[in-house]
Amino acid sequence: MNQPHRIARRLVPALLAALALVAAAAPDALAGRGGSFARIRSAAEHGNSDAIVAELERAENIPCTSECMTFVVGLLDHDSVAVRDAAAWWFARRPAQMAEVSERALARLAGGDSVAVRNAADTLARVGQPREVPDLAAALGRAGLSDEARVHTVRALGKIGHASANPALAGAMGDASPLVRREAALSWARILRQSDADPVARLVTDADGSVRRVAAQVVGRFRTAAARSALEERVVSDPDPVVRRNAAWALGRIGDAASRAALTAATQDSSSLVRMTAAAALRQVH
C-alpha cells in the first residue's frame, strides 16, 4: 500500500469521529440561543404546547420588555402543565422577576380557586424556596380544593425537596384521594437527605393498587423494616402482579431472613416477573 493510502486510512476514522462529536454537541450549543419574544408569542398563537416549551427554552437568555414579561406570566396559567412548568423555569433564571412571580403564586395559594392553586403550585415547584413550604402545606388544608389541585400542591412540596415538608406529606398520605396519597409517597422520596420512609409503610396495604405499587417501591428504596410484614403479605396475596413484584424487590432490599418463606412462595407466582424478582430477592436475604 502506498503512502497516501496509508495516510487516508488513518485520517478517515479520525475525521468521522470528529464529525460525530460536532453533531452530538450541536443541540447543546444552540440551547438558550436564537429565541425571541416574537417566536414565543407566535408559538402560543398557534397553540402548540411543544413549540411553546421549545421557544421558552431557546429564549432562556433574551432581554425581555414589560410586554414580554406580562405575556410569559400569562403562560403560568396555560392549560398545559408542560407550558406552565417551562414558563416557571424561564422565570427561575431571572432573579429580578422570580420574587414577584413567587409572591403572585403565594397569594393565589391562599385565595384562589382550584385551578389557581394548581397553577400556583406548579410555579412554586420551579421557583419556590423552603420558606414557601408552610404556604403549600396550608393550601392542602383548604376546604373545597379539587383532587388535581391537591396533587399538584403535594408535588410542589416534593420538588422543593426540603425536610420541613415531611409533616405535610405524611398528612397527605391519609387524603381521601388515591391520587394525592400516591403523589405524597412519591414526593416523600424526593426530599433531600430523607433518611427513612416509615410514614409510607402504611400505604403498602392501601385500597388502591397504584398507591400500593409506589409505596412498595419507596419503602424498598429506603429499606424500611417497618413495612416488612405488610410486604410479605402483599408478595403472596396482592391481586396486582406489579404490587407483588415491587413487594418482592422491596423485601430483597430490606434483606431480613424472616421474609424467606414469603419470597420462596412467590417464586411459584403466576407472573414470571414476580418469580424472577422473588428469586433475586432470596439471594439478598440473610
MIDORO-171697 format. One record per atom (N, C-alpha, C): residue number from 1; atom name; y, x, z. Coordinates in steps of 0.001 Angstrom, whole numbers. Atoms other than C-alpha are relative to their C-alpha. Layout:
<rs>
R    i  at        v        u        w
R  NUM  CA        Y        X        Z
...
</rs>
This chain:
<rs>
R    i  at        v        u        w
R    1   N    -1193      861        0
R    1  CA        0        0        0
R    1   C     1230      888        0
R    2   N    -1176     -861       77
R    2  CA     3353     1441     -957
R    2   C      954     -290     1160
R    3   N     -925       72    -1128
R    3  CA     6226     1973     1461
R    3   C      785    -1309       67
R    4   N     -748     1265      -75
R    4  CA     8334    -1144      504
R    4   C     -848    -1156      507
R    5   N      858     1084     -454
R    5  CA     5346    -3418     1044
R    5   C     -272      100     1491
R    6   N      240     -181    -1437
R    6  CA     4658    -1921     4453
R    6   C     1208     -447      805
R    7   N    -1235      393     -695
R    7  CA     8287    -2442     5473
R    7   C      128    -1522       11
R    8   N     -103     1461       91
R    8  CA     8216    -6058     4231
R    8   C     -953     -672      978
R    9   N      976      597     -909
R    9  CA     5066    -6785     6221
R    9   C      476       67     1445
R   10   N     -513     -102    -1360
R   10  CA     6808    -5577     9370
R   10   C     1208     -896      208
R   11   N    -1256      731     -160
R   11  CA    10106    -7349     8706
R   11   C     -180    -1512      -18
R   12   N      126     1444      157
R   12  CA     8891   -10824     7716
R   12   C     -316     -699     1330
R   13   N      246      666    -1286
R   13  CA     7324   -11726    11105
R   13   C     1197       37      935
R   14   N    -1173     -118     -867
R   14  CA    10409   -10438    12887
R   14   C     1087     -983     -405
R   15   N    -1008      938      489
R   15  CA    12705   -12496    10673
R   15   C     -370    -1438      336
R   16   N      436     1347     -324
R   16  CA    10617   -15636    11176
R   16   C      184     -302     1486
R   17   N     -176      196    -1444
R   17  CA    10679   -15168    14945
R   17   C     1473     -193      346
R   18   N    -1432      126     -262
R   18  CA    14448   -14703    14888
R   18   C      514    -1366     -418
R   19   N     -419     1317      466
R   19  CA    14926   -17864    12827
R   19   C     -468    -1102      949
R   20   N      521      985     -946
R   20  CA    12732   -19801    15252
R   20   C      848      -46     1263
R   21   N     -841      -40    -1186
R   21  CA    14851   -18639    18172
R   21   C     1341     -667     -245
R   22   N    -1278      614      345
R   22  CA    18039   -19695    16411
R   22   C     -138    -1512      -42
R   23   N      214     1443      102
R   23  CA    16610   -23126    15646
R   23   C     -195     -625     1370
R   24   N      240      539    -1334
R   24  CA    15440   -23599    19215
R   24   C     1272      -59      815
R   25   N    -1232      -66     -789
R   25  CA    18837   -22640    20588
R   25   C     1070     -937     -522
R   26   N    -1067      784      617
R   26  CA    20841   -24864    18236
R   26   C      408    -1216      816
R   27   N     -440     1164     -765
R   27  CA    20743   -28088    20311
R   27   C      813      368     1229
R   28   N     -740     -416    -1174
R   28  CA    21880   -26263    23443
R   28   C     1390      504     -375
R   29   N    -1287     -546      405
R   29  CA    24639   -24531    21527
R   29   C      993    -1108     -316
R   30   N     -876     1108      357
R   30  CA    26003   -27918    20409
R   30   C      263     -933     1178
R   31   N     -161      912    -1129
R   31  CA    25670   -29612    23803
R   31   C     1421       71      533
R   32   N    -1353       38     -542
R   32  CA    29052   -30752    25080
R   32   C     1073      352    -1005
R   33   N     -984     -378     1015
R   33  CA    30765   -29900    21786
R   33   C       41    -1038    -1119
R   34   N     -130      853     1171
R   34  CA    32072   -31883    18851
R   34   C      283    -1445      314
R   35   N     -246     1376     -359
R   35  CA    32735   -35062    20808
R   35   C     1481     -332      -14
R   36   N    -1390      467      -50
R   36  CA    35887   -37149    20895
R   36   C       13    -1422      528
R   37   N     -142     1372     -459
R   37  CA    37221   -40357    22352
R   37   C     -264     -971    -1143
R   38   N      195      871     1160
R   38  CA    37228   -41859    18849
R   38   C    -1483     -233     -262
R   39   N     1436      134      244
R   39  CA    33497   -41181    18499
R   39   C     -667     -842     1091
R   40   N      543      828    -1079
R   40  CA    32743   -42705    21910
R   40   C      310    -1474     -279
R   41   N     -410     1384      248
R   41  CA    34709   -45836    21045
R   41   C     -737     -588    -1196
R   42   N      705      478     1187
R   42  CA    33105   -46095    17625
R   42   C    -1447     -347      332
R   43   N     1386      270     -386
R   43  CA    29614   -45854    19132
R   43   C      -88    -1282      816
R   44   N        2     1201     -826
R   44  CA    30481   -48541    21673
R   44   C      225    -1252     -841
R   45   N     -279     1148      877
R   45  CA    31857   -50834    18962
R   45   C    -1234     -401     -801
R   46   N     1227      296      739
R   46  CA    28566   -50530    17090
R   46   C    -1119     -496      915
R   47   N      930      577     -961
R   47  CA    26686   -51441    20264
R   47   C    -1322      715      168
R   48   N     1247     -747     -127
R   48  CA    24003   -48752    20040
R   48   C       38      847     1272
R   49   N      -36     -688    -1290
R   49  CA    23247   -47578    23576
R   49   C     -310     1479     -128
R   50   N      359    -1406      169
R   50  CA    21579   -44347    22465
R   50   C     1162      788     -581
R   51   N    -1141     -682      611
R   51  CA    24599   -43484    20332
R   51   C     1128      193     1006
R   52   N    -1048     -135    -1022
R   52  CA    26996   -44148    23211
R   52   C     -332     1150      942
R   53   N      427    -1076     -899
R   53  CA    24988   -41886    25505
R   53   C      184     1355     -670
R   54   N     -118    -1272      720
R   54  CA    24881   -39160    22846
R   54   C     1449      436     -112
R   55   N    -1403     -369      154
R   55  CA    28634   -39305    22290
R   55   C      641      373     1339
R   56   N     -498     -396    -1317
R   56  CA    29373   -39180    26018
R   56   C     -441     1422      341
R   57   N      487    -1353     -272
R   57  CA    27208   -36085    26279
R   57   C      737     1027     -856
R   58   N     -741     -913      876
R   58  CA    28939   -34494    23285
R   58   C     1432      186      476
R   59   N    -1404      -36     -424
R   59  CA    32311   -35306    24832
R   59   C      160      480     1437
R   60   N      -15     -442    -1402
R   60  CA    31491   -33687    28163
R   60   C     1285      723      380
R   61   N    -1125     -879     -359
R   61  CA    34416   -31263    28000
R   61   C     1317     -354     -676
R   62   N    -1228      296      743
R   62  CA    37038   -33072    25926
R   62   C     1141     -371      944
R   63   N    -1150      559     -722
R   63  CA    40579   -33690    27218
R   63   C       -4    -1515     -214
R   64   N      104     1460       95
R   64  CA    40902   -37402    27909
R   64   C     1294     -644      480
R   65   N    -1217      711     -350
R   65  CA    44010   -39595    27887
R   65   C     -304    -1132      972
R   66   N      209     1132     -901
R   66  CA    44554   -42507    30258
R   66   C     -743    -1125     -715
R   67   N      724     1005      768
R   67  CA    43350   -44825    27488
R   67   C    -1482      339      -65
R   68   N     1391     -469       43
R   68  CA    40189   -42762    27166
R   68   C     -681     -228     1346
R   69   N      580      172    -1331
R   69  CA    39617   -42795    30928
R   69   C     -309    -1467      280
R   70   N      202     1426     -222
R   70  CA    40051   -46559    31105
R   70   C    -1197     -516     -780
R   71   N     1111      435      829
R   71  CA    37589   -47012    28276
R   71   C    -1335      425      606
R   72   N     1266     -482     -565
R   72  CA    34904   -44863    29903
R   72   C     -282     -685     1338
R   73   N      204      781    -1219
R   73  CA    35448   -46646    33233
R   73   C     -678    -1327     -341
R   74   N      626     1243      431
R   74  CA    34558   -49814    31355
R   74   C    -1483      152     -283
R   75   N     1414     -233      288
R   75  CA    31268   -48247    30330
R   75   C     -846       48     1268
R   76   N      732       41    -1269
R   76  CA    30312   -48065    34012
R   76   C     -554    -1398      276
R   77   N      494     1368     -140
R   77  CA    29722   -51817    33669
R   77   C     -764     -452    -1243
R   78   N      747      341     1210
R   78  CA    27775   -51671    30421
R   78   C    -1327     -657      364
R   79   N     1285      665     -254
R   79  CA    24654   -53827    30135
R   79   C    -1163      987       94
R   80   N     1081     -991       28
R   80  CA    22531   -50711    29519
R   80   C      111      952     1188
R   81   N        1     -934    -1125
R   81  CA    21548   -48691    32579
R   81   C      180     1435     -487
R   82   N     -154    -1360      533
R   82  CA    21382   -45583    30366
R   82   C     1461      306     -273
R   83   N    -1426     -211      263
R   83  CA    25015   -46038    29311
R   83   C      760      128     1316
R   84   N     -673      -97    -1301
R   84  CA    26143   -46673    32887
R   84   C     -232     1367      625
R   85   N      326    -1306     -580
R   85  CA    24346   -43534    34007
R   85   C      738     1126     -729
R   86   N     -691    -1040      769
R   86  CA    25839   -41448    31180
R   86   C     1488        7      302
R   87   N    -1426       68     -317
R   87  CA    29345   -42693    31952
R   87   C      271      591     1384
R   88   N     -166     -567    -1335
R   88  CA    28927   -41841    35644
R   88   C     -187     1514      -32
R   89   N      214    -1443      174
R   89  CA    27541   -38423    34652
R   89   C     1254      657     -576
R   90   N    -1220     -504      639
R   90  CA    30649   -37924    32494
R   90   C     1102      174     1035
R   91   N    -1023     -112    -1050
R   91  CA    32919   -38612    35475
R   91   C     -383     1031     1052
R   92   N      431     -999     -984
R   92  CA    30830   -36377    37720
R   92   C      445     1400     -390
R   93   N     -485    -1286      484
R   93  CA    32098   -33492    35586
R   93   C     1518       77      -17
R   94   N    -1459       45      -48
R   94  CA    35733   -34461    36186
R   94   C      438     -284     1437
R   95   N     -313      208    -1422
R   95  CA    36569   -33922    39882
R   95   C     1277     -796      238
R   96   N    -1268      707     -206
R   96  CA    40101   -35268    39453
R   96   C     -171    -1507      -83
R   97   N      227     1438      143
R   97  CA    38792   -38667    38404
R   97   C    -1203     -499      814
R   98   N     1237      401     -674
R   98  CA    35492   -38652    40300
R   98   C      285     -741     1304
R   99   N     -315      653    -1266
R   99  CA    37099   -39588    43626
R   99   C      457    -1439     -225
R  100   N     -476     1344      301
R  100  CA    38833   -42581    42065
R  100   C    -1152     -923     -396
R  101   N     1161      784      424
R  101  CA    35613   -43752    40451
R  101   C     -884     -333     1208
R  102   N      795      249    -1209
R  102  CA    33785   -43391    43785
R  102   C      621    -1099      852
R  103   N     -680     1021     -792
R  103  CA    36408   -45467    45592
R  103   C     -173    -1379     -628
R  104   N      208     1269      697
R  104  CA    36103   -48175    42960
R  104   C    -1407     -528      274
R  105   N     1389      407     -243
R  105  CA    32324   -48224    43432
R  105   C     -182     -487     1430
R  106   N      155      397    -1399
R  106  CA    32592   -48431    47217
R  106   C      590    -1384      250
R  107   N     -615     1313     -164
R  107  CA    34938   -51409    47010
R  107   C     -898    -1100     -558
R  108   N      877      998      624
R  108  CA    32506   -53212    44731
R  108   C    -1292     -176      797
R  109   N     1164      136     -878
R  109  CA    29582   -52463    47026
R  109   C      274     -991     1119
R  110   N     -332      813    -1162
R  110  CA    31394   -54199    49853
R  110   C      322    -1445     -362
R  111   N     -473     1345      298
R  111  CA    32755   -57218    48000
R  111   C     -400     -574    -1338
R  112   N      347      482     1321
R  112  CA    31249   -57543    44528
R  112   C    -1233     -891       -1
R  113   N     1223      789      142
R  113  CA    28566   -59856    43247
R  113   C    -1174      930     -304
R  114   N     1201     -819      191
R  114  CA    25039   -58679    42470
R  114   C      141      985    -1159
R  115   N     -174     -890     1146
R  115  CA    25960   -57248    39062
R  115   C      948     1145      357
R  116   N     -954    -1038     -397
R  116  CA    28953   -55389    40510
R  116   C     -640     1001      955
R  117   N      685     -894     -946
R  117  CA    26814   -53991    43335
R  117   C     -998      892     -739
R  118   N      947     -796      807
R  118  CA    24122   -52902    40879
R  118   C      720     1122     -722
R  119   N     -728     -995      778
R  119  CA    26669   -51105    38715
R  119   C      658     1045      888
R  120   N     -606     -948     -936
R  120  CA    28450   -49552    41682
R  120   C    -1043      974      528
R  121   N     1082     -874     -476
R  121  CA    25135   -48212    42981
R  121   C     -372     1019    -1066
R  122   N      317     -937     1076
R  122  CA    24410   -46679    39582
R  122   C     1065     1088     -112
R  123   N    -1070     -996       13
R  123  CA    27799   -44965    39658
R  123   C     -189     1010     1125
R  124   N      146     -885    -1150
R  124  CA    27215   -43571    43135
R  124   C    -1262      848      -81
R  125   N     1196     -820      188
R  125  CA    23764   -42368    42130
R  125   C      343     1310     -688
R  126   N     -436    -1212      695
R  126  CA    25627   -39831    39961
R  126   C     1145      723      717
R  127   N    -1188     -653     -561
R  127  CA    28929   -39208    41760
R  127   C       27      -75     1526
R  128   N      -22      215    -1436
R  128  CA    28015   -40197    45318
R  128   C     -286     1250      815
R  129   N      196    -1081     -964
R  129  CA    28010   -37890    48328
R  129   C     -666     -583     1251
R  130   N      617      521    -1221
R  130  CA    26169   -38149    51661
R  130   C      911     -909      815
R  131   N     -905      849     -773
R  131  CA    29286   -39698    53168
R  131   C      -31    -1462     -469
R  132   N       84     1376      493
R  132  CA    28661   -42769    50986
R  132   C    -1316     -697      366
R  133   N     1288      590     -376
R  133  CA    25153   -43339    52364
R  133   C      179    -1234      888
R  134   N     -161     1212     -824
R  134  CA    26365   -45761    55109
R  134   C      469    -1218     -793
R  135   N     -473     1124      809
R  135  CA    28142   -47888    52492
R  135   C    -1142     -601     -818
R  136   N     1166      493      744
R  136  CA    24991   -48118    50379
R  136   C     -968     -725      934
R  137   N      888      648     -972
R  137  CA    22933   -48939    53473
R  137   C      543    -1362      404
R  138   N     -609     1285     -374
R  138  CA    25401   -51677    54432
R  138   C     -171    -1023    -1117
R  139   N      171      915     1133
R  139  CA    25149   -53160    50934
R  139   C    -1398     -608        1
R  140   N     1367      533      -60
R  140  CA    21396   -53537    51414
R  140   C     -116    -1165      977
R  141   N       35     1071     -991
R  141  CA    22124   -55796    54362
R  141   C      791    -1230     -390
R  142   N     -791     1158      420
R  142  CA    24383   -58145    52411
R  142   C     -899    -1154     -437
R  143   N      783     1181      367
R  143  CA    23049   -61668    52011
R  143   C      295     -395    -1445
R  144   N     -196      577     1318
R  144  CA    22530   -63153    48579
R  144   C      -63      958    -1171
R  145   N       82     -942     1110
R  145  CA    22161   -59965    46549
R  145   C    -1340     -163     -724
R  146   N     1222      105      797
R  146  CA    19619   -60038    43726
R  146   C     -956     1147      308
R  147   N      979    -1076     -141
R  147  CA    16419   -58021    43832
R  147   C      446     1227     -783
R  148   N     -429    -1117      841
R  148  CA    17812   -55904    40998
R  148   C     1097      812      672
R  149   N    -1091     -712     -668
R  149  CA    20968   -55053    42945
R  149   C     -540      843     1150
R  150   N      564     -758    -1119
R  150  CA    18916   -54002    45971
R  150   C     -826     1184     -497
R  151   N      776    -1109      563
R  151  CA    16574   -51910    43816
R  151   C      923     1150     -393
R  152   N     -904    -1051      453
R  152  CA    19488   -50006    42292
R  152   C      714      668     1177
R  153   N     -626     -583    -1195
R  153  CA    21082   -49518    45717
R  153   C     -954      963      688
R  154   N     1013     -896     -585
R  154  CA    17858   -48061    47104
R  154   C     -165     1246     -863
R  155   N      143    -1138      905
R  155  CA    17550   -45853    44023
R  155   C     1153      988      172
R  156   N    -1158     -877     -200
R  156  CA    21063   -44511    44584
R  156   C     -157      832     1265
R  157   N      236     -766    -1232
R  157  CA    20128   -43519    48139
R  157   C     -955     1158     -263
R  158   N      943    -1067      324
R  158  CA    17194   -41549    46765
R  158   C      630     1085     -844
R  159   N     -614     -996      877
R  159  CA    19287   -39850    44103
R  159   C     1040      840      728
R  160   N     -897     -812     -824
R  160  CA    21919   -38792    46613
R  160   C     -821      987      813
R  161   N      998     -914     -546
R  161  CA    18950   -37360    48451
R  161   C      267      555     1380
R  162   N     -308     -522    -1333
R  162  CA    20360   -36934    51952
R  162   C     -843     -699     1061
R  163   N      894      532    -1022
R  163  CA    18202   -37419    55042
R  163   C      625    -1142      798
R  164   N     -640     1107     -716
R  164  CA    20778   -39801    56533
R  164   C     -380    -1350     -601
R  165   N      443     1245      634
R  165  CA    19367   -42396    54097
R  165   C    -1354     -465      520
R  166   N     1362      345     -422
R  166  CA    15958   -42386    55809
R  166   C     -102    -1345      729
R  167   N      132     1301     -671
R  167  CA    16599   -45339    58173
R  167   C      149    -1184     -962
R  168   N     -183     1084      964
R  168  CA    17871   -47500    55306
R  168   C    -1216     -137     -907
R  169   N     1180       47      865
R  169  CA    14902   -46565    53131
R  169   C    -1202     -558      753
R  170   N     1106      539     -799
R  170  CA    12438   -47268    55925
R  170   C      149    -1508      156
R  171   N     -236     1431     -101
R  171  CA    14062   -50654    56381
R  171   C     -306     -726    -1299
R  172   N      241      618     1303
R  172  CA    13872   -51368    52650
R  172   C    -1481     -123     -305
R  173   N     1439      123      208
R  173  CA    10110   -50847    52805
R  173   C     -547    -1314      539
R  174   N      393     1318     -478
R  174  CA     9998   -54202    54580
R  174   C      686    -1122     -764
R  175   N     -708     1000      790
R  175  CA    12036   -56006    51917
R  175   C     -968    -1043     -563
R  176   N      843     1070      546
R  176  CA    10734   -59322    50594
R  176   C     -442      269    -1427
R  177   N      331     -264     1403
R  177  CA    10730   -57989    47035
R  177   C     -883     1239     -130
R  178   N      826    -1198      230
R  178  CA     7888   -55664    45969
R  178   C      731     1051     -829
R  179   N     -769     -961      785
R  179  CA    10321   -54066    43514
R  179   C      822      905      911
R  180   N     -801     -781     -948
R  180  CA    12526   -52978    46403
R  180   C     -901      892      837
R  181   N      923     -807     -810
R  181  CA     9587   -51803    48514
R  181   C     -501     1200     -795
R  182   N      476    -1095      850
R  182  CA     8267   -49744    45602
R  182   C     1083     1058     -176
R  183   N    -1092     -955      190
R  183  CA    11668   -48171    44975
R  183   C      304      763     1278
R  184   N     -240     -683    -1277
R  184  CA    12050   -47390    48674
R  184   C     -993     1135      209
R  185   N     1003    -1065     -120
R  185  CA     8788   -45431    48633
R  185   C      320     1155     -937
R  186   N     -364    -1046      954
R  186  CA     9851   -43539    45506
R  186   C     1212      787      493
R  187   N    -1223     -667     -451
R  187  CA    13283   -42798    46960
R  187   C     -249      849     1240
R  188   N      347     -802    -1181
R  188  CA    11767   -41584    50230
R  188   C     -445     1403     -434
R  189   N      519    -1293      461
R  189  CA    10025   -38836    48274
R  189   C     1086      860     -649
R  190   N    -1074     -764      640
R  190  CA    13331   -37816    46609
R  190   C      955      656     1002
R  191   N     -927     -537     -992
R  191  CA    15117   -36995    49870
R  191   C     -240     1496      165
R  192   N      106    -1453     -100
R  192  CA    15828   -33291    50086
R  192   C     -555      407     1359
R  193   N      617     -547    -1205
R  193  CA    13729   -31403    52623
R  193   C     -664    -1088      859
R  194   N      754     1032     -716
R  194  CA    11814   -34556    53547
R  194   C    -1278      628      547
R  195   N     1125     -709     -618
R  195  CA     9102   -33479    55977
R  195   C    -1260     -849      129
R  196   N     1180      840     -148
R  196  CA     6775   -36488    56185
R  196   C      217    -1304     -750
R  197   N      -99     1315      643
R  197  CA     6037   -39922    54736
R  197   C     -633    -1060      889
R  198   N      616      949     -923
R  198  CA     4927   -41776    57856
R  198   C      427    -1447     -257
R  199   N     -373     1399      251
R  199  CA     7019   -44914    57084
R  199   C     -659     -587    -1248
R  200   N      604      472     1245
R  200  CA     5380   -45106    53647
R  200   C    -1451     -405      219
R  201   N     1433      236     -224
R  201  CA     1887   -45265    55161
R  201   C     -332    -1484       40
R  202   N      296     1431     -102
R  202  CA     2151   -48997    55858
R  202   C      -65     -672    -1373
R  203   N       -3      592     1335
R  203  CA     2712   -49651    52151
R  203   C    -1305      253     -757
R  204   N     1294     -250      656
R  204  CA     -748   -48300    51278
R  204   C     -825    -1280      -57
R  205   N      734     1271      -12
R  205  CA    -2075   -51778    52159
R  205   C      912    -1165     -406
R  206   N     -939     1036      416
R  206  CA      846   -53703    50631
R  206   C     -706    -1054     -867
R  207   N      589     1072      810
R  207  CA       96   -57038    48940
R  207   C      151      242    -1493
R  208   N     -275     -239     1417
R  208  CA     1489   -55749    45641
R  208   C     -653     1305     -467
R  209   N      712    -1179      489
R  209  CA     -608   -53343    43579
R  209   C      908     1139     -407
R  210   N     -887    -1080      433
R  210  CA     2336   -51422    42121
R  210   C      579      748     1196
R  211   N     -476     -649    -1227
R  211  CA     3605   -50733    45647
R  211   C    -1101      894      562
R  212   N     1112     -801     -523
R  212  CA      159   -49527    46745
R  212   C     -200     1274     -827
R  213   N      151    -1179      859
R  213  CA      -45   -47187    43752
R  213   C      975     1100      394
R  214   N    -1038     -982     -335
R  214  CA     3232   -45490    44596
R  214   C     -190      523     1417
R  215   N      156     -423    -1393
R  215  CA     2583   -45446    48331
R  215   C    -1111     1037      140
R  216   N     1098     -969      -71
R  216  CA     -745   -43660    47855
R  216   C      433     1358     -555
R  217   N     -499    -1259      561
R  217  CA      960   -41057    45679
R  217   C      899      729      989
R  218   N     -980     -628     -893
R  218  CA     3744   -40459    48178
R  218   C     -659      558     1250
R  219   N      641     -526    -1214
R  219  CA     1563   -40145    51273
R  219   C     -909     1170     -337
R  220   N      795    -1154      412
R  220  CA     -712   -37832    49319
R  220   C      858     1233     -201
R  221   N     -905    -1142      213
R  221  CA     2204   -35649    48308
R  221   C      359      660     1327
R  222   N     -420     -544    -1292
R  222  CA     3226   -35272    51963
R  222   C    -1173      239      953
R  223   N     1209     -175     -824
R  223  CA     -376   -35107    53247
R  223   C      120     -764     1331
R  224   N     -287      832    -1175
R  224  CA      375   -37963    55660
R  224   C    -1298     -450      660
R  225   N     1263      295     -684
R  225  CA    -2533   -38071    58101
R  225   C      -37    -1434      517
R  226   N      -40     1363     -532
R  226  CA    -1363   -41442    59470
R  226   C     -506    -1026    -1011
R  227   N      447      931     1042
R  227  CA    -2355   -43021    56155
R  227   C    -1493      121     -300
R  228   N     1381     -310      393
R  228  CA    -5929   -41684    56122
R  228   C     -906    -1224       48
R  229   N      909     1148     -121
R  229  CA    -7738   -44798    57392
R  229   C      272    -1041    -1082
R  230   N     -356      980     1036
R  230  CA    -5849   -47081    55030
R  230   C     -429      486    -1379
R  231   N      411     -561     1291
R  231  CA    -6551   -44758    52097
R  231   C    -1520      -88     -168
R  232   N     1468      104       73
R  232  CA   -10275   -44690    52933
R  232   C     -424    -1430     -340
R  233   N      294     1392      323
R  233  CA   -10283   -48483    52823
R  233   C      323     -297    -1463
R  234   N     -436      273     1376
R  234  CA    -8364   -48561    49525
R  234   C     -923      655    -1029
R  235   N      762     -732     1009
R  235  CA   -10536   -45986    47786
R  235   C    -1326     -666     -317
R  236   N     1294      661      247
R  236  CA   -13646   -48121    48145
R  236   C      134    -1494     -279
R  237   N      -53     1465       95
R  237  CA   -12296   -51686    48064
R  237   C     1192     -551     -771
R  238   N    -1174      561      661
R  238  CA    -8977   -51973    46247
R  238   C     -375     -541    -1386
R  239   N      329      546     1325
R  239  CA    -9170   -54223    43153
R  239   C      652      755    -1152
R  240   N     -726     -743     1041
R  240  CA    -6795   -51913    41256
R  240   C     -589     1410     -115
R  241   N      595    -1337      128
R  241  CA    -8551   -48805    39863
R  241   C     1013     1129      129
R  242   N    -1018    -1043     -149
R  242  CA    -5265   -46882    39791
R  242   C      270      256     1481
R  243   N     -154     -178    -1452
R  243  CA    -4823   -47508    43507
R  243   C    -1172      800      546
R  244   N     1177     -730     -484
R  244  CA    -8403   -46326    44110
R  244   C       75     1478     -396
R  245   N     -124    -1398      456
R  245  CA    -7782   -43208    42009
R  245   C     1058      744      825
R  246   N    -1061     -651     -766
R  246  CA    -4494   -42450    43811
R  246   C     -417      215     1452
R  247   N      472     -156    -1381
R  247  CA    -6118   -43035    47183
R  247   C     -968     1180      112
R  248   N      926    -1140      -15
R  248  CA    -8899   -40568    46330
R  248   C      764     1311      -60
R  249   N     -810    -1220      108
R  249  CA    -6332   -37972    45274
R  249   C      694      310     1321
R  250   N     -720     -204    -1258
R  250  CA    -4337   -38516    48469
R  250   C     -929      477     1109
R  251   N      955     -435    -1028
R  251  CA    -7437   -38151    50660
R  251   C     -367     1467     -195
R  252   N      250    -1413      253
R  252  CA    -8158   -34850    48957
R  252   C     1141      863      486
R  253   N    -1177     -751     -469
R  253  CA    -4627   -33715    49709
R  253   C       19       93     1530
R  254   N       19      -13    -1467
R  254  CA    -4972   -34709    53379
R  254   C    -1111      918      500
R  255   N     1052     -983     -244
R  255  CA    -8290   -32873    53462
R  255   C     -787     -154     1284
R  256   N      734      226    -1254
R  256  CA    -9862   -34454    56550
R  256   C    -1469     -297     -312
R  257   N     1432      192      224
R  257  CA   -13671   -34246    56700
R  257   C     -459    -1421      313
R  258   N      363     1376     -325
R  258  CA   -13716   -37769    58144
R  258   C       37     -904    -1231
R  259   N     -101      792     1231
R  259  CA   -12918   -39018    54636
R  259   C    -1169      219     -940
R  260   N     1082     -360      913
R  260  CA   -16086   -37579    53150
R  260   C     -854    -1211     -402
R  261   N      866     1151      309
R  261  CA   -18092   -40815    53386
R  261   C      668     -919    -1027
R  262   N     -707      882      932
R  262  CA   -15439   -42903    51624
R  262   C       93      635    -1376
R  263   N     -107     -685     1287
R  263  CA   -14956   -40296    48904
R  263   C    -1353       88     -697
R  264   N     1339      -40      606
R  264  CA   -18698   -39976    48382
R  264   C     -328    -1350     -633
R  265   N      220     1336      565
R  265  CA   -18907   -43730    47873
R  265   C      822     -186    -1277
R  266   N     -879      148     1163
R  266  CA   -16005   -43503    45422
R  266   C     -506      762    -1213
R  267   N      562     -711     1157
R  267  CA   -17957   -41059    43254
R  267   C     -943     -892     -809
R  268   N      830      971      728
R  268  CA   -20042   -44109    42244
R  268   C      849    -1164     -533
R  269   N     -916     1065      426
R  269  CA   -16974   -46172    41273
R  269   C     -228     -380    -1467
R  270   N      139      454     1393
R  270  CA   -16979   -48232    38067
R  270   C      983      693     -945
R  271   N     -999     -698      816
R  271  CA   -13923   -46265    36859
R  271   C     -289     1498      -33
R  272   N      259    -1438      113
R  272  CA   -14509   -42778    35516
R  272   C     1131      817      619
R  273   N    -1126     -719     -602
R  273  CA   -11018   -41756    36659
R  273   C     -154       84     1511
R  274   N      218      -10    -1449
R  274  CA   -11842   -42756    40217
R  274   C    -1144      956      339
R  275   N     1153     -875     -285
R  275  CA   -15207   -40990    40084
R  275   C      395     1470      -70
R  276   N     -380    -1404      172
R  276  CA   -13724   -37743    38787
R  276   C      972      445     1095
R  277   N     -985     -356    -1040
R  277  CA   -10808   -37812    41254
R  277   C     -674      123     1354
R  278   N      715      -56    -1289
R  278  CA   -13111   -38542    44179
R  278   C     -845     1260      104
R  279   N      815    -1226      -21
R  279  CA   -15431   -35682    43196
R  279   C      871     1224      253
R  280   N     -910    -1119     -220
R  280  CA   -12484   -33302    43028
R  280   C      526        0     1433
R  281   N     -511       96    -1365
R  281  CA   -11157   -34591    46370
R  281   C    -1048      467     1024
R  282   N     1057     -432     -908
R  282  CA   -14527   -33987    48018
R  282   C      -22     1519      177
R  283   N      -23    -1467     -104
R  283  CA   -14150   -30292    47258
R  283   C     1152      508      853
R  284   N    -1174     -394     -786
R  284  CA   -10881   -30278    49213
R  284   C     -129     -343     1472
R  285   N       95      389    -1414
R  285  CA   -12019   -31939    52454
R  285   C     -845     1027      748
R  286   N      706    -1002     -810
R  286  CA   -13250   -29745    55254
R  286   C       17     -394     1469
</rs>
